[in-house]
Amino acid sequence: MPVFDYKCKNCGKVYEELIMSCSIPDADVKCPECGSYQSVKQMSAPSIGGSSSGSSANSGAGCGRSGFT
């Protein structure tokens, strides 16, 4: 699902928002902190990888992991 990072120009809150359509303008995104419609989309790093558990018996193998150390 498309989740975008936004920053409110009014209060400075940085938050994530699930946007169901790429045709929704930033001006229609409401800040959850102050309620203003002055948020701008932020650049964010892509989410790559699987779970973040880190202490699995198969932590060196599986989908997306080479097993090399």
KAWO-V136032 format. One record per residue. N is the residue number from 1. RES is the residue in one letter. PHI is phi in degrees with one decimal (NA if undefined). BURIAL is 1 if it has 16 or more other ideal C-beta (glycine too) atoms within 10 Angstrom, else 0. D_FIRST is the distance of its C-alpha to the first C-alpha in Angstrom with 1 decimal. Layout:
BEGIN
<<N,RES,PHI,BURIAL,D_FIRST> <N,RES,PHI,BURIAL,D_FIRST>>
END
This chain:
BEGIN
<<1,M,NA,0,0.0> <2,P,-78.4,0,3.8> <3,V,-111.6,0,6.2> <4,F,-118.7,1,9.7> <5,D,-89.9,0,13.1> <6,Y,-129.3,1,15.8> <7,K,-128.5,0,19.6> <8,C,-79.6,1,21.8> <9,K,-74.7,0,25.0> <10,N,-80.4,0,26.9> <11,C,-113.7,0,26.6> <12,G,87.1,0,24.9> <13,K,-63.6,0,22.1> <14,V,-105.0,0,19.1> <15,Y,-150.2,0,15.9> <16,E,-103.2,0,12.1> <17,E,-139.2,1,10.5> <18,L,-82.2,0,7.3> <19,I,-113.6,1,8.1> <20,M,-78.8,0,7.7> <21,S,-140.0,0,10.2> <22,C,-73.8,0,11.4> <23,S,-88.1,0,14.8> <24,I,-80.1,0,14.8> <25,P,-72.6,0,17.4> <26,D,-57.1,0,17.5> <27,A,-65.7,0,20.5> <28,D,-97.4,0,18.6> <29,V,-95.3,1,16.6> <30,K,-94.4,0,18.8> <31,C,-68.3,1,19.7> <32,P,-72.8,0,19.6> <33,E,-85.6,0,22.8> <34,C,-111.8,0,25.2> <35,G,83.5,0,23.6> <36,S,-78.8,0,24.2> <37,Y,-109.9,0,22.3> <38,Q,-118.7,0,23.2> <39,S,-92.5,1,20.0> <40,V,-125.1,0,19.2> <41,K,-68.2,0,16.1> <42,Q,-106.1,0,16.9> <43,M,-74.2,0,16.7> <44,S,-139.3,0,14.9> <45,A,-73.3,0,15.3> <46,P,-69.6,0,12.7> <47,S,-87.4,0,11.8> <48,I,-123.3,0,14.1> <49,G,114.8,0,15.6> <50,G,-108.9,0,15.5> <51,S,-71.6,0,16.8> <52,S,-107.4,0,18.8> <53,S,-64.8,0,21.7> <54,G,73.9,0,24.1> <55,S,-115.0,0,27.0> <56,S,-97.5,0,26.4> <57,A,-64.0,0,29.2> <58,N,-105.0,0,27.2> <59,S,-64.8,0,25.9> <60,G,-101.6,0,27.4> <61,A,-137.5,0,26.2> <62,G,118.5,0,23.3> <63,C,-60.1,0,20.4> <64,G,85.8,0,19.9> <65,R,-124.8,0,23.2> <66,S,-83.2,0,26.5> <67,G,87.6,0,28.8> <68,F,-83.3,0,30.9> <69,T,-118.0,0,32.1>>
END
